[in-house]
């Protein structure tokens, strides 16, 4: 069975950079000197919101294509599917949307400038 692969634009795979306190802490791990276990983290990590159907290879190539001016190379990609969260607003029940986030590890000397 041959699958017909649709070519996606890198901007369809990577939606945007995910900026939270925890993701900013992950970006700064390579500069951390507070304890010995944090000093071992020499590679920067960035968190992106990605397409829910994208796999790790597609995410890695999309990040490298988007940031090719900086010469970035992806070392590894970890993905997390975030389930929808129940919310209530003005007495009405609803859900937040589910999404997929990817933690992208770069080479030790690489970094994304636009953050």
HELIX and SHEET records of a PDB file:
HELIX    1   1 UNK A   10  UNK A   13  1                                   4    
HELIX    2   2 UNK A   21  UNK A   27  1                                   7    
HELIX    3   3 UNK A   29  UNK A   31  5                                   3    
HELIX    4   4 UNK A   36  UNK A   39  1                                   4    
HELIX    5   5 UNK A   56  UNK A   66  1                                  11    
HELIX    6   6 UNK A   68  UNK A   70  5                                   3    
SHEET    1   A 4 UNK A  14  UNK A  17  0                                        
SHEET    2   A 4 UNK A  45  UNK A  50 -1                                        
SHEET    3   A 4 UNK A  99  UNK A 106 -1                                        
SHEET    4   A 4 UNK A  74  UNK A  82 -1                                        
SHEET    1   B 2 UNK A  86  UNK A  89  0                                        
SHEET    2   B 2 UNK A  92  UNK A  95 -1                                        
END                                                                             
